[in-house]
């Protein structure tokens, strides 16, 4: 049997214990010293190198898409301003139709190279981008430079319409960083995500100074020297050249040298570019500036 006095002692002890747990008796310093203070928020750990690389790759791909859309709109405007039947417009359109599908395929490849990031929302964004880009790649199947001669305006406008459909899925990467601290930290660390970042130029052998004099062409302006398929001539504006049985109309502009035959049109910029005409002839741009171009014709 428990005596009454014992009960009183137990009750008193209970009151003392409860009093010690109350908010009025202790200080913050006491709580900290005892290790019983409120837990502080933990800092976000630094992002992994893999996640930074993934986010950087995504930023690089979206930058390429932005540039592709901007350049496509500018090219279409230039083609329209030149006129439907203008040779320069047709040459520009042919170059546009030749290069745009490859540029879109390059973006597709870059997105495919991105392994899962480990962040589900980010991976869904990558998949949404890839679906859009693949749709444009499919839409561009069958596009050829020759379409520029059949319908300069229509063919380029159709391609540009597809390119302009490459708008960012929602939520895009910047929006996702506001919801995920890991993505935010990786976005801040990835150099490709910095404002104004552009991919670096590949290091190549320098081209001849476009402001300097052109080198001397072995055959001067004598295009008749090309009849056997081997010559080096200077073209300052336009020329009709027959080389190894191939009739080539050459037009030298400020930025491009255009080669046109009955069935093909090729446009080269700078020096070192090559234009092939089947198994019969090859043309190389030796040098090109505002004064003209030195061209070398050879047989393969």
Secondary structure, 3 states (H helix, E strand, C coil): CCCHHHHHHHHHHHHHHHHHCCCCCCCHHHHHHHCCCCCCCCCCCCCCHHHHHHHHHHHHHHHHHHHHHHHHHHHHHHHHHHCCCCHHHHHHHHHHHHHHHHHHHHHHHHHHCCCCCCCHHHHHHHHHHHHHHHHHHHHCCCCCCCHHHHCHHHHHHHHHHHHHCCCCCCCCHHHHHCCCHHHHHHHHHCHHHCCCCCCCCCCCCCCCCCCCCCCCCCCCCCHHHHCCCCEEEEECCEEEEEECCEEEEEEECCCCEEEECCCCEEEECCCCCEEEECCCEEEEEEEEECCEEEEEEECC
